[in-house]
Amino acid sequence: MVRRTSHEGADCPVARPLDAIGDGWSLLIIRDAFDGLTRFGQFQKSLGLARNILTARLNNLVEHGILHTVPARDGSPYKDYLLTDKGRGLFPVLVALRQWSEQHYFEPGETRARLVDRQHHRPVGTLEIRSDDGRILTPDDTIIAMLPGDLDRRAGQRAGSAA
């Protein structure tokens, strides 16, 4: 078996989480967890994944703090896999991937699973990337810059003091 290179210590925020979620099956497990699946058998039925691969992916998601296990709510000897706060933080990532896919991998009018607002049953609006002053940004409006780690904390303090 070929061992993948770990990105654990990478300076790039895109590379670093790939050890946890860079596998397509892992993203589909997370998608299913957002859809309310909690049991090994439910994930297996949804994905059609071999038991050993599903076990490895679930264990990896637990090890990375994206899922955690709890005793089954029905009192059976099984365990439930639930999203942690860290896992729930992946919601915008999955929405962005879903919307990108809808734009580039589906024909207009083609039937597909859609993400809708639970209250109004309307499709979710397109995600937008905005600057801290509210302007919509495109890739041409951004650059990658190496900044000190405490910059996020200072920005949060400034935002908090303005309130």
Protein Blocks (a to p, Z undefined) as FASTA:
>chain_A
ZZdddfklpcblklmmmmmmmpfklmmmmmmmmnopabfklmmmmnopafklmmmmmmmm
mmnomaccdddfklpabdcddddfklmmmmmmmmmmmmmmmmmmccehiacdddddfklo
pacdddddddfkopacdfklpccddddfklmmmmmmmmmmmZZ
